[in-house]
């Protein structure tokens, strides 16, 4: 709430606002009295609209996590973002949207394209989980260019095994601009 003081006040003109009385003394406005209590919307963390207290959020029992602070989190769960679909023909990973891509009944050749979509940063992790539709399917990996897939100590799978799940784990290497595939395993 704001007070709109007149531009040309008269001497001894007064306004009362939030427990204080403002009086024009001929030179400027002078306040008397104490500032009234501020009313917050409830317990927790108050959220301001910039001009008023709007709502409150439930406060955590521990320290509040900052958006730019370096902090160690203990006993916190990071739920992975998973994209799941039955089948498809091209996978272009987007690290800003998902940490895992799952195909549950792959029914066509799948090309895993090179991707820097979502602006991956050094050390980002990606999991690709593939199960076919009971018929082996061909997998093609883009292994060149920025965001390409590069095998490190493993062999990139080129064919699914009928009705078996394959996991492929990769880490983004920003220095070389590759998704380094460091783990490949197929269900027994």
C-alpha positions in Angstrom: 0.0 0.0 0.0 1.4 3.4 -0.9 0.6 6.9 0.3 0.1 9.5 -2.4 1.3 12.7 -0.7 0.1 15.9 -2.4 2.7 17.8 -4.3 1.8 21.1 -2.6 0.6 20.3 0.9 -0.6 22.8 3.5 1.2 23.2 6.9 0.0 20.6 9.5 -1.7 18.5 6.9 -1.5 14.8 8.2 -1.8 11.3 6.9 -1.9 8.1 8.9 -0.3 5.0 7.4 0.7 1.7 9.0 0.6 3.1 12.6 2.6 6.2 11.7 1.4 9.8 11.4 2.9 11.9 8.6 2.7 15.7 9.1 3.9 18.4 6.7 6.0 20.9 8.7 6.4 23.5 5.9 9.7 22.0 4.7 9.1 18.3 4.4 7.1 15.3 5.7 7.8 14.2 9.2 6.8 10.9 10.7 5.8 10.2 14.3 4.7 6.9 15.9 6.1 3.4 15.4 5.7 1.3 12.4 2.9 -1.1 12.7 3.3 -4.9 12.7 3.9 -6.7 9.4 1.4 -9.4 8.7 2.8 -12.5 7.0 0.6 -15.1 5.2 1.4 -17.9 7.6 4.2 -20.2 8.8 7.0 -21.3 6.5 8.8 -19.3 3.9 7.0 -16.1 2.9 6.7 -15.4 -0.8 6.5 -11.8 -1.9 4.9 -10.3 -5.0 7.3 -7.3 -4.7 4.7 -5.1 -3.0 2.9 -7.6 -0.6 3.3 -10.9 1.1 1.3 -13.3 -1.1 1.7 -16.9 0.1 3.9 -19.1 2.2 5.7 -22.3 1.4 6.2 -25.1 3.8 9.7 -24.7 5.3 12.0 -27.7 5.2 13.2 -29.1 8.5 16.9 -28.5 7.5 18.8 -25.7 5.8 17.2 -24.1 2.8 19.0 -25.0 -0.5 20.1 -22.0 -2.5 20.0 -21.8 -6.3 23.6 -20.4 -6.6 25.2 -21.8 -3.5 27.6 -24.7 -3.3 26.1 -27.1 -0.8 26.3 -30.7 0.1 23.0 -32.5 0.2 22.6 -35.5 2.4 19.6 -37.9 2.4 18.0 -36.3 -0.6 16.6 -38.2 -3.5 17.1 -37.1 -7.1 14.3 -38.6 -9.2 15.4 -39.3 -12.7 13.4 -37.8 -15.6 12.4 -40.8 -17.9 11.0 -40.6 -21.4 9.2 -43.9 -22.2 7.7 -44.9 -25.5 6.9 -48.2 -27.2 8.9 -47.7 -30.4 10.5 -45.2 -32.6 13.0 -44.8 -35.4 15.3 -42.0 -34.2 16.4 -41.0 -30.7 17.9 -37.5 -30.2 18.6 -37.2 -26.5 17.8 -33.9 -24.8 19.6 -33.7 -21.4 17.5 -30.7 -20.3 14.4 -32.8 -20.5 15.4 -36.4 -19.6 18.1 -38.5 -17.9 16.8 -41.8 -19.3 15.2 -42.9 -22.6 13.2 -46.2 -22.6 11.8 -48.2 -25.5 9.5 -50.9 -24.3 8.6 -52.6 -27.6 11.0 -51.4 -30.3 9.5 -52.5 -33.7 11.9 -50.8 -36.1 15.5 -50.0 -36.7 16.6 -47.3 -34.2 19.1 -44.6 -35.0 20.7 -43.0 -31.9 21.6 -39.6 -33.3 24.4 -37.3 -32.2 23.0 -34.7 -29.8 24.0 -31.6 -27.9 20.3 -30.8 -27.5 19.6 -29.3 -24.0 23.2 -28.1 -23.8 24.9 -31.0 -22.0 27.7 -30.1 -19.5 30.7 -32.1 -18.6 29.8 -35.2 -16.6 26.1 -35.3 -17.5 24.8 -38.9 -17.3 22.4 -40.6 -19.8 20.8 -44.0 -19.7 19.2 -45.6 -22.8 17.0 -48.7 -22.1 15.8 -50.8 -25.0 13.5 -53.8 -25.2 12.3 -55.0 -28.6 8.8 -56.3 -29.6 10.1 -60.0 -29.5 11.8 -59.5 -32.8 15.5 -58.4 -32.9 15.9 -54.8 -34.1 19.0 -53.1 -35.6 20.6 -50.2 -33.6 22.6 -47.5 -35.5 24.8 -45.1 -33.5 26.0 -41.7 -34.8 29.6 -41.9 -33.8 31.0 -38.7 -35.3 30.5 -35.0 -34.8 29.5 -33.0 -31.7 27.3 -35.0 -29.5 28.2 -38.3 -31.1 28.4 -41.6 -29.3 31.8 -43.1 -28.5 32.5 -46.5 -26.9 35.0 -46.4 -24.0 36.0 -50.0 -23.0 32.7 -51.4 -24.3 31.1 -52.3 -27.7 28.1 -50.3 -28.9 25.2 -52.8 -29.4 24.1 -53.1 -33.0 21.2 -55.6 -32.6 18.7 -56.2 -29.8 18.2 -59.7 -28.5 14.5 -60.8 -28.8 12.5 -59.9 -25.7 15.6 -58.9 -23.7 16.4 -55.5 -22.1 19.6 -53.7 -23.0 21.0 -50.9 -20.9 23.5 -48.3 -22.3 25.1 -45.9 -19.9 26.9 -42.8 -21.1 28.7 -39.7 -19.6 29.0 -36.5 -21.5 32.6 -35.5 -22.2 32.6 -31.7 -22.9 36.3 -31.6 -23.8 35.7 -33.8 -26.8 32.0 -33.1 -27.3 31.0 -36.8 -27.2 28.7 -39.0 -25.2 31.2 -41.6 -23.9 29.4 -44.9 -23.6 31.0 -46.6 -20.6 28.5 -49.4 -19.8 26.5 -51.8 -22.0 24.6 -54.8 -20.6 21.9 -57.1 -21.8 19.4 -59.1 -19.8 20.5 -62.7 -19.4 
